[in-house]
Amino acid sequence: MTRAESPVVGQRLSAERPLLLASGSPRRREILENLRVPFIVRPASADESTRDGEDAAAYLARVVLAKLDAAWAAGGSALENAGAVLVADTSVIDEGAILGKPGSIDEAEAMIARLAGKTHEVWTRFAIGRASAAGGTLHEQTVVTRVTFRPLTAARIRAYAESGEGMDKAGAYAVQGLGAGLVARVDGSYSNVVGLPACEVLVALEELGLVP
């Protein structure tokens, strides 16, 4: 985790100077709405494929900074008027392996079967940057939550995979949807599993002087 040396005094987020959320995730949007943080959405994408020998920490650090670079590169009036930029990436980690988004129903089924009856981790790394690359990164942090799946029958695993709910989710499940029926226990931030650790993001914005 890194922080700016001093708060961004006098640069509080507002309707005129909102936080730019560089993500198309409706779940992250809803979390920020619940926090009543003024923001706008301008998605920025980056290569999310893993590299040989890359562990979860290195992977997330690389992808998040790539998303921040993409947001800066997109430029435009929205960025110029923003008070800061927020990017994030969420990964499901099982025994050191990074489980990304499934490419098919069969792959989703295999992921859920792998997680059934076990405890895995959900890592979300987020970064808050100034509204220009010259300003750099103000804060970076990774939040880890432990999630335990209950034992699942093959029929239930297949039925959930075929629901399609997890097709655009890391680890092939959505804890806030039908996937809640797969989960026996969550240790740590629930919103982190959804896609953005609400408390940690709000604390970082407070410490940077971006919200009261």
Secondary structure, DSSP 8 states (H G I E B T S, - for coil): -EE-SS--TT----SSS-EEE----HHHHHHHHHHT--EEE----------TT--HHHHHHHHHHHHHHHHHHH-HHHHHH-SEEEEEEEEEEETTEEE---SSHHHHHHHHHHHTTSEEEEEEEEEEE-SSTTT-EEEEEEEEEEEEE----HHHHHHHHHH-TTTTSGGG--TTTGGGGGEEEEES-HHHHHTS-HHHHHHHHHHTTS--
